[in-house]
Structures are given as C-alpha cells and as structure tokens.
Amino acid sequence: MTTQRTIKGPSGDRPINRLKSMYPLRALVDETYQDTLLAAKEKKPVAWSMLDFGFYPPVLNALSIEAVYPENYGTVCASSGAATPFLDRSEAEGFPSHLCGYAQNCFGYAAEMFNDLDGSIPDKAPQGGMPKPIVLLASGAACDARYKWFQALGRYIDVPVWTLESPRSSQRESMSEGAYEREVKFLMAELKNFIAFMEKMVGKKIDWDTFSRNIDEMIDLDAIWANITDEMRMNRPCPMHSRDYFSAMNSSLFRTKDPARVMSLYKDMYREVEGRIERKEGGINYPEKYRMAFFGLAPWHALSLFDRLAERGWNFVREDYHNTRPMKEDAKKIADPIRRLVQYRHRSLQQQIEDEFTPKEAELVYDEIKKTGISNRTSVQFARKYQLDGVIFHSNLTCRTQSGNQNGRQKNLLDIYNVPSLIIEGDIVDARLFDMEGTLRKCEAFEETMQHYRGVRRGAGLEW
C-alpha cells in the first residue's frame, strides 16, 4: 500500500496531473459567494436555490437576482473541515443523522444564524457564509428530501418557498404517444407561474431579451463543456481526471451570470486538453493502468483518495452527474424562449437514446422497453463509451437517491459489458463516516478483479 504524501498546487510531482485552466474556473466559486454577500450588503435580492438542472438560472439573471446554493455550500463546508459543528447542531435540532448531509449542514447553519445570531452570519462560516435570502427555490427533481428540506427551513427563517416540479415518467410511459409534449407543456406552465411569482417578489418585470439571450449562451457553454468533459475524455490516456471535473463543474451546474467570461475560460481548458491529447499526456502523472468511473456524490472531505489511487495508475475518466448534452437539432431556432428552455433541458427519452446509442444499439434498447418496460442499457452505456476497467460506487450514507440503485447498476454493468464495480461507504459531508485506509485496502484488492474481467471481455468479443 502506498503512503500519503503532502499534496500541494499544480506540479509534476503530484499524483494527479491537474489542468492549469481549472484554477480560474474554480476561483469563480469563491467570487460567487462574495457576490451574494455584496448583494445582501447593498440590500439587493438574494435567493437560496437548489440545483434544478438549468431552469432557474435564466430567470434569476433576467431579474438581476443573486443566488447561493446550500447543496454547494455543503461541499464547501465538508472540504474545509467546517461541517461537523453544523451537523451536530442539526442533530440537536431534532433532524435525523441519516437525512441528506447537505440538508443537515444547512439546518445546522440556519439554526446558528437565525436562532443564535439574529440573522448574522456565523463567524467561522467558510467563504463568508450564505446571506439571508428573500426566497427559497426548491426543486422536485431527483432527491427525496429536497422540497421538504426548504419547507423545514421555515423553523428558522420566514421567507416564501417555491418548488419547481420536474415530471419523470417510466421508460414505457415515456415512449407512449403524446407523453413528451404533455411533459413539455407542464413544465412551460410551471416556468410561467414561477416567473410571475418572482416578478411579484422583486417588484419588476422580467427582461425577456436577457432571458432569451441567457438561454442561448447556456446552450453554447454546455456544448463546449460537453466536448471537453464527455468526448475528449474518451482518449487514451484520458487527459482530464475527475478531480478537475469536480473543481470546474460549478459553472455548468449552477447559475452563471457572466457567460462570456466562462466561455473564455472553457476555451482555455479546451485548448489545454486538446494539447494533452496531441502529446498523449494523461490526467495522472503515472501510466494509465486502469480507466475508472466514480459514481455517486464524492466524499468532499476526502478527495485525497483520488491522489492515492492515482499513484496506483487509476485514472478517473467519468462521473455520474453531467449537465445537458448538445442537441442534434439547433435548439436556438425554437422561437418561444420558455419552450426553448424546456425542450433543451427536458429531453425526451427517444432523444436521449438516439444521442447515446448507435442505430443498431438503439433498436435493441427500444425492443427491451417494448417487451419488459425498461432497458437497463441506458444506465450503463458509459462503460463501453469510455472503455472502463471498473466503476467505484460511493454508497453515500445520507443520499438515498444516489445510493439506492447501486446494486442494480452493478449487476447491469457486469451482465451487459462485463465491467466490475466496487461499492465504498462514506458520506458527502460527514468525514466521520469515511475510512480512508479501509477504502484503499478494498481498492487494492479490487485490482485483481479488474484484471480478471479484462480477459472475460476479450473472450466475449468486446473491444477493450
């Protein structure tokens, strides 16, 4: 087993070959927190928002509302070592310790800020903290705790809560006639109601030109980001490690109020990654022995795990949560900006299948859905695309959404592509739930399994 090394800054001595272009993108996170603090100081509106996969940001930008994301703040507190007191306070407030770690962190923060300090930000809050919002923007997408989380914040702060719903049909239902258009119309109505609500909140009308332009800018940003983080990383060796993805992903997942600046930074990253591909330079400073994916939210307090594994030749080439891929048709041609946003962000299942599979593979997926109601291939096609040797699933003890389906995905990976996987246990926020040395021992033993299945895949006629 390798030993821990002191790891600082971009250097060839580091296990992971960090992209220099990542650092200014990471710095935007710090600026976002400073912008919200400044806005609050100047009595400008600030929202606490959940990650909602792209519907809220154009509205906020068109109404000049700053936003801070408690989910992201949970990662900030975890990575800086500041989360434990907030988690303890949350439990003291009566919230269970198995609740979403991000929510626990937020409850502890809110209890201290509003109950103990009369609305003042706690002194030791990382990044200067989150200022008092005028509204809480929740989402019905993905996570089971989300809208109840923001409702429960009513114990500490008396502001309105808006929940934007996101319909998700079964695969068989999604393929039925008219299903997608019904979902589009539902989401369009949701957005129109949300815009009217926010206009009333801030006392002004939305700037539709800004709203429309912001959607188009978002589409352009997503296109280059997907090229870098999806397409270019299929190369051998993979030129970009998951650590750089985690550090630079905020501008793709959360609100971006200066798209032109972000585009310039993305172009810098594109050129750097392109140069690495030409030089056959990998994302780790060791030979790429294993091509890996990391699925589940990361243990933000223990990211040095990736450095330790890089020393063993593990290059993480894919993650579980990526933003919208470019559409084959030009979404900008959709005249109604609300419909444009909805159809861009909420793709039909048919669009997703055609984007991810060859025509022959797509026929197989459609046939499975027709016969059984579901195709498991849609959740594991990445294994073939990135020619993975293995997948690490982080069984996050406080995130049922990310962890509940992992055993099924393990089976599908093995059954369809003969790719093995390993479940490691931990948490996104609570460092006390993660055993670094125990995890490394499991990973070391897993290498023998990955070596075995390379032979199995070759015997099955797979190309890697």
N, C-alpha and C positions, 0 to 999 in steps of 0.2 A: 504493500500500500504506500502511495506517495505521501509525503508530508506537506503540511501547509506552508505556503511561502507568503511573505509580505508582498501585496499586490497593489501597486500604485501607478496611476497615469498610463498614457499610451506609450508602449515600449515593446521592442522585440523580445525583451526578457519576460514579458507577461505570457501566461499560457494562452490567453485569447488575443488574437490579433485585432485589436479594436480599430474601427474605422475612425479616422480623424474627423470626417464630415458628420459623425454622430454627435459630437460635443456641442456644436451650436444649436442643434435640434433639441438636445437635452436641456440646454440653457433656457429654451422657450418655456419650459415648465416653471422655472423659477420666476420668469417675467410674468407669467400668468397670475401667479399668486400676488406678486407685487402690484399688478394692475387692479386686481379686485380690492386690495387693501386701499389703494389710492382712490378708487371709485367710491368706496364707502366713506372715506375721509371727506371727499368732496360732495357727499350726500347724493351720489348717483346710484341708480338701481343695481343691485347685485342679486343674482339667483343662486341657490344651491341646486345643482342639477345632477340627475343620474345619467350615466351613459345610456343613450337611447338609439344608437346606431344611425345618427345623422339627421333626425327630423327637427330637433330643437335649434341647433346652431344657426341656420339661416334666418330663423325668426328673431333670435336674440340679436344677431348682428344688424338686422334691418330695423331694430328698435333701440339700438345702442345700449344693450343690457350686458353687463359683465357677468360671467358665470364661473363658479368654482365647483369642483366635483368631489363630493365626500368619498366616493369609491377610490378616486385617485389619491385623495388625502390619506386614506388608509394605507396605501403603498408608501407614501412619504413617511408616515409615522413609523411603519414597520421597518423600512430600510434605514431610518435614522436612529432606531432604538427607542423611540418615544412612545410606542404604542401601549406598553404594558400598564402604565397608570390609567390610561383611558379604558382599557379592557377591564381592569379591576373595578373601576368606578361604574362601568356599565353593569357588571355583575352585582355590585352593591345596590344598584338602582332596581334590581329585580329582573334584568334581562338574562336569559339562559346563556351559558358559555358555549353552547353548540349553535347559537344563532350566527348568521353571516358575520365574519370577522370585520368586514368594512363597516357594517351597521353597528357592531359593538363599539368599535373605535369612535364612531360618530356620536353614539349615545353618551359615551363617557366624556367626550369633548363638549357636547352640548350641555350636559349636566353641570360640568365645571364652569362653562362660560356663562350660562344663563341663570343657574341657581346660586352659584357661589360668588360670581364676579359681576352680576347685574348687567350682563351683555358685553363685558370687556373680554378680549381675547386672552386666554391663559398665557402667562409669561414665557413658558418653555415650549410653546406650540411651534413645531417646525414650519419653516417658510413664512413665519409671521402669523400663521393661523388662517382660519376662514372667517371673514367678517359676517356680521348679521345680515341675513337675506331679507328681501321683500316678498319672496315666493319660493316654494319648494317644488321643483319639477321632477315628478316621478315618472316611471315607465312600467308598463305591463309586460314588457319583453323579457324573456329569458329567465329571470330569477324569481324564486317564490317569495322572498322576503321584501321585495323592492317597494311596492306602494304602501304596504303596512309599516315599513320602516319609516317613511316620511310622515305617515299619519301619526305614528307614535312619537315623533318629534314634537307634536303638539303639547306634550307634557312640559316642554321647556320653552317653546317659542310659539307665539300666536301670529302665524302668517298663513296665507292660503296655500293649499296643496293642489297641484294639477297633475293628473295621471293620464299620460298618452297611451292608449291601448295599442296593441300590435297583434293582429289575428294570426294564428298559426294553425293551419288545417293539417290533417293527416295526409300522407302521400296519396292515398287513393282518392280522398276527397279533393285534394288539390288538382288532380287530373280531370275532375268532372267538369262538364261544360258550364261556363259562366262563373266558376269559382273564383278565378283570379280577378276578374273585373269587379265582382262583389267586394272582394277584399280591398281593391284599389279605391272604390267609392266610399267604403267605410273609413279608410284612413284619410281620404280627402276631407270628409266631413269632420273627422277628429281634428285635423290641422286647422280647418277654417274656424272651428269653435275655439281652439287654443289661441289662434291669432286674435280673435275678438276679445277673449279673456285678457290677454296680455296688453292689448291696446287700452282696455279699460283700466288695467293695473297702473300703467305708466302715464296715462292721460294724453296719448298721441297716437296717430295713425301710422301703420307700418309703411316703410318706404319700399314700394313694390319693385322699383328698379334695383335697389340694393339687394333685395331678397332674390330676385331672378339672377342677378349677376353673381351673387354668392354661391348659388347652386351650380352654375356653370364653372366657377372657379374650383369648387369642391370636386366636380367631375374630373377636371384636369389634374388636380392634385392626386386623386385616387388612382388615375391612370399611371402616372409615373411611379407612385409608391408601389402599386401592384407589380409593375415591371421590375422594380428593384427587389422587392421582398418576396415575390412569388416566382417570376420567370427566371431571373438571373441566378437565383439560388439553386436551380436545378443543375448548374455546372459542377464539375468535379475538378479540383476540390471546391466545395461551396465557399464563395468569397465573403459571406456575411454570416456571422454567428447570431444565435438567438439573443445573446446579451445586447448586441447592438440594436436588434429589433425592439427589445423591451425598452431600451433607453430612448429610442427615437420615435416610438409609435404614437405618442400623445397627440401630435398634430393630425394624425389620421383618424384617431378615435374620438377626440374631444373637439371643442369649439376652437376654430382658428380665425382670429379677427384680422390677420394680415396675410391673406393668401399669397400675395406677390412675393413677400419675403420668404414664406415657407417654400414656395415653388423654386426660388433661387437656391435654397438650402438642399432641396430634394435633387436639383440638377447637379449640385456639387457631389452629393452622395452617389448619384448615378454614374458620374464620371469616375469617381474613385473605385466603385465596384467594377465598372467596365475595365478599368486598368488592371485590377486584380485578376479578372478573367483572362485577359490577354497574357498576363505574366504567369498564369496558373498558380496564383497565390491564394491560399485558403484563409478561412476565418479563424484558424487557430495556428499557433506557432509550433506545431508539431505535424507530422504526417497525418492525413485524414484516414484513420483506421476504421472508424465506424460513423456512418451517416445516421443521425438521430433526429427524432422529433420530440418536443416536450409538450405534452397536452395537459390541460388544466392550468389554473392560475398559478403563477410562480410563487415560491416562498421568498417574498421580497426581502426578508430579514436574513436570508442565507444564500444570496446569489453567488457567493464564492464557491458553491457546489459546482457551478459550471466551469470555473477555473480549475478545480481539482480534477474534473473529468476530462478537460481539455488536455491535461498532462498525460492522459491515457489514450489520447488520439480520438476522443469523442467530439465530433463537430455537429452541433445542433443546427439543422438546416430548415426547420419548420416549427411553427407554433399553432396553437388551437384557435386563436381569435384574430382573424384578419378582417379588414374592412371590405367594403363593396368592390368587387372586381369590375373592370370596364365592361360596358355593354357592347355587344356586337353592332347594334344599330346606334345611331347618334342620338343620345337622349336629349341633347340640346335642341333638337328640332321639335320637341313637344312644346307647343306654344304656351299652354296654361302652366305657370310655374309651380302651382301646387301639385298638379298631376305629374309634372316632370319630376319633382322631388319624390313623390310616392312611387312612381314606376321605376325610378332609378334605385331607390333604397329598398323597395319591397319587390324583389324579383319573383316571377312565377317559378314553380318547380321545374317546368319544362325548360325555361331559360337556364336555370342552374345546371340541369342535366346536359344540355347542349353545350354549355360553356366548359364543363369539366370532363366530358367523355367524347371519345371518337364516335362517329355514327354507328359503328358496329357494336361498341360497348353500350351506347345509349339504347339501342334496341333491346339488349339484354336487360337493362335496368327497367325499361318500360314493361317488358314481359313479366319481370318479377313483381312489379307493382300490380299489374293486372291479375296475376294469379294469387298472390298472397297478401296484397295490400301494402307491402313495403319492400324496398330494396335496401339491403344493408351496404351495398357498394357505395352509396352516396356519402357514407361517413368514413370510408377508409380508402378512397381513391387516391389520396395524397401519398400513400405508401409506395405506389407504383410510380407516380409522377416524380417523386424525389428519390426513388430507389433507396428506400430506407433499410438499414440493418436492424433497427429496433426503435421502439417508442417507450418513452418514460411517461407514465400517467401519475400526476400528483394527486393523490387522494386527499383532498383538502377537507379537513375535519369540520370546517364551518361553511362549506359551499356544496350543498346537495346538488345544485344544478350542474356543476362541473364534474362532480364525482359519482353521481348516482348511476350513470350509464357506462362506467368504465369497464366493468367485467364483460358486458355485451360487446363493446368495441374491441376488447382484447380477443374475444372469440372470433369476431368478424375479420380482424387483421390476420389471424392465423389461418382461418378457414379459406379465405379468398386469396391472400397473397403470401402466405407462409412467412409472415413477419411477426417475430415475437415481441412481447412487451413486458414491462416491469412496473408494478404499482409501488410507489413510495408514499409514505404517510407524513403529513405535516399540516401546515396551515399558512394562509396568505399573510396573516398579521401577527399571530401569537408565536413568538420564537420559542416558547417553552414546549411546543408540541412537535418540534423537529429535532431529529437525532442525526447530526451530520455524519459522524463516524459510522453509525449503523447503516445509514443510507449508502455511503461509499462502499461498505463491505458487500451490500446487496448488488451494487452496480458492478463491482469487480467480478463477482460470481456470474453475473448475467452475461458477461462477455463470452463465456463458453457456449451459452445457449445461442447467442447471435452467430457464432462461428458455425454451429451445427446447422442452423436454418439457411445459411448461405448454400450449403450443399443440397438441402431439400429444394430450394427454389431452382437451382440449376437442374436438378432432376425432373422438376415439374415443367421445365421449358421456359421459365421466366428469364428475363434479360439481365438480371443482376443477382 
